[in-house]
Amino acid sequence: MPIQSTSKIWHNGTLIPWENANIHVMSHVIHYGSSVFEGIRCYAQPQGSAVFRLPEHMQRLIDSAKIYRMELPFTLDELCAAVVEVIEANGVAPCYIRPIALRGYGEMGVSPKGSPIEVYIANFPWGKYIAGHGGADVCVSSWNRLAPNTMPALAKAGANYMNSQLIRMEAEINGYQEGIALDVNGLVSEGSGENIFVVRNGVIYTPPLSNSALSGITRDSVLTIARHLGIPVVEQAMPRELLYIADEAFFTGTAAEVHSIRSVDRIQIADGLVGPVTKQISEEFMGIAHGLRPDRFGWLTHVNVNSSQPVPA
Ligand SMILES: Cc1ncc(COP(=O)(O)O)c(C=O)c1O
């Protein structure tokens, strides 16, 4: 869907007009992929709106920058305050928030020395990432996820998404909604933009981060919710075929939220319907995000913007 512009974008500490948030084609990031970024959602609440797990997202941005030796000139508190500032300035909620730190215009060459660090934060309306209400039909990709000690999978870096693009494009061209990548050893890693979970015999399984998966904030939320609900959770390496014999499977991600998987490689998962564990976890997750269930884990940062959409029942 086309980007819906808002009025302002936060840039290095000040709000600038959306249309002025431009970078030069000779910027380091354009040539060498040198950016780290975040994707965050702000949800409608019965009163106002709230950003979901804002400090955790901004800490991951700081961590991603640290891995790439990018010194961000802002503290965690300043970055969180900047997100609230831009949402309130634009008055747009619910919304998706895209903070990005990049190496800008300075010197040419792979070494980033001499290229300034620029930080931008935009927010804009963004709907569902994976279309439809039922489960998604997905495939196992012919592309592997990033090999250890090549591109660091724990950094949410722009360059990683060249791999994600290959996975997603291949899936879409072949008529699937999303692709699941295996790691270099053939074990399940994650979707092009989501972590993956399966349920079998009442136990929830997800690959550990050592299988080249991003440390998803939604993944952590689901693990926390499952433990709270008393559902056993195991982080363990998963062979591909576990996907086919799962009782339930679902993706998690800020964009995708908790999204059921109906089939993998045209093999239907159980009866093809959204399973009870997926439903229970999704309802708790969305209930907290929308302020309909207690914020028992302290995940919400309230913003002073009345949502343009009602809280879904
Ligand atoms: C490759 C990849 N894995 C997992 C996720 C899920 O992470 P989160 O739940 O923090 O959005 C994302 C989305 O950011 C992603 O791009």
The ligand as an SDF file (V2000), in Angstrom:
LIG
                    3D

 16 16  0  0  0  0  0  0  0  0999 V2000
   13.3170  -10.5970   10.0040 C   0  0  0  0  0  0  0  0  0  0  0  0
   12.3740  -10.2660   11.1100 C   0  0  0  0  0  0  0  0  0  0  0  0
   12.1670  -11.1750   12.0720 N   0  0  0  0  0  0  0  0  0  0  0  0
   11.3240  -10.9340   13.0900 C   0  0  0  0  0  0  0  0  0  0  0  0
   10.6270   -9.7390   13.1800 C   0  0  0  0  0  0  0  0  0  0  0  0
    9.6940   -9.4910   14.3320 C   0  0  0  0  0  0  0  0  0  0  0  0
   10.2580   -8.5530   15.2060 O   0  0  0  0  0  0  0  0  0  0  0  0
    9.3250   -7.6120   16.0860 P   0  0  0  0  0  0  0  0  0  0  0  0
    8.3640   -8.4890   16.7740 O   0  0  0  0  0  0  0  0  0  0  0  0
   10.2720   -6.9410   17.0180 O   0  0  0  0  0  0  0  0  0  0  0  0
    8.6630   -6.6640   15.1670 O   0  0  0  0  0  0  0  0  0  0  0  0
   10.8230   -8.7620   12.2060 C   0  0  0  0  0  0  0  0  0  0  0  0
   10.1420   -7.4740   12.2740 C   0  0  0  0  0  0  0  0  0  0  0  0
   10.7050   -6.5170   12.6880 O   0  0  0  0  0  0  0  0  0  0  0  0
   11.7180   -9.0290   11.1470 C   0  0  0  0  0  0  0  0  0  0  0  0
   11.9150   -8.1290   10.1820 O   0  0  0  0  0  0  0  0  0  0  0  0
  1  2  1  0
  2  3  1  0
  2 15  2  0
  3  4  2  0
  4  5  1  0
  5  6  1  0
  5 12  2  0
  6  7  1  0
  7  8  1  0
  8  9  2  0
  8 10  1  0
  8 11  1  0
 12 13  1  0
 12 15  1  0
 13 14  2  0
 15 16  1  0
M  END
$$$$
